[in-house]
């Protein structure tokens, strides 16, 4: 999965969301990026990118559709195994990643609505860092 998103509250800030089938696919992607480096692409960035690589916990929800809203929630997991059982069948994409050492996690939602997911159920992500993004492209 690849989805470019922009932050409507921070002009010029973009987030790239990527989900890979496995660790080998991530390594291949990184190797191809290094081998085919485009110097012009570096000129587009005002600062180095911030990279988060997390193992997927549980089974992601992946459904076809036209994403109109993207939410990213960062949290500290008390129980990483329990977080991996979370799911949201209403989302086009729902994916949880948790770092097994630090137990810092992220939930990624792509929805067909523009509504922020936590507005529908504000108690779910109380105290978590929440970011609402807008998909770019078709």
ChimeraX attribute file (.defattr): number of C-alpha atoms within 10 A of each C-alpha:
attribute: neighborCount
match mode: 1-to-1
recipient: residues
	/A:1	9
	/A:2	9
	/A:3	17
	/A:4	14
	/A:5	19
	/A:6	18
	/A:7	16
	/A:8	12
	/A:9	10
	/A:10	9
	/A:11	8
	/A:12	10
	/A:13	13
	/A:14	18
	/A:15	17
	/A:16	13
	/A:17	15
	/A:18	11
	/A:19	16
	/A:20	14
	/A:21	9
	/A:22	10
	/A:23	11
	/A:24	10
	/A:25	12
	/A:26	15
	/A:27	12
	/A:28	11
	/A:29	13
	/A:30	12
	/A:31	12
	/A:32	11
	/A:33	11
	/A:34	10
	/A:35	9
	/A:36	9
	/A:37	11
	/A:38	10
	/A:39	8
	/A:40	8
	/A:41	8
	/A:42	11
	/A:43	9
	/A:44	8
	/A:45	12
	/A:46	9
	/A:47	8
	/A:48	7
	/A:49	10
	/A:50	6
	/A:51	8
	/A:52	10
	/A:53	12
	/A:54	15
	/A:55	15
	/A:56	20
	/A:57	21
	/A:58	16
	/A:59	13
	/A:60	21
	/A:61	17
	/A:62	14
	/A:63	14
	/A:64	7
	/A:65	12
	/A:66	13
	/A:67	20
	/A:68	15
	/A:69	21
	/A:70	27
	/A:71	20
	/A:72	21
	/A:73	18
	/A:74	19
	/A:75	18
	/A:76	16
	/A:77	17
	/A:78	10
	/A:79	10
	/A:80	20
	/A:81	13
	/A:82	11
	/A:83	17
	/A:84	17
	/A:85	12
	/A:86	15
	/A:87	16
	/A:88	12
	/A:89	11
	/A:90	13
	/A:91	22
	/A:92	20
	/A:93	22
	/A:94	21
	/A:95	23
	/A:96	26
	/A:97	23
	/A:98	25
	/A:99	18
	/A:100	14
	/A:101	7
	/A:102	10
	/A:103	15
	/A:104	16
	/A:105	22
	/A:106	23
	/A:107	19
	/A:108	19
	/A:109	24
	/A:110	28
	/A:111	22
	/A:112	16
	/A:113	14
	/A:114	15
	/A:115	14
	/A:116	19
	/A:117	22
	/A:118	15
	/A:119	10
	/A:120	9
	/A:121	10
	/A:122	10
	/A:123	9
	/A:124	11
	/A:125	15
	/A:126	11
	/A:127	10
	/A:128	13
	/A:129	12
	/A:130	18
	/A:131	14
	/A:132	20
	/A:133	24
	/A:134	20
	/A:135	20
	/A:136	14
	/A:137	7
	/A:138	6
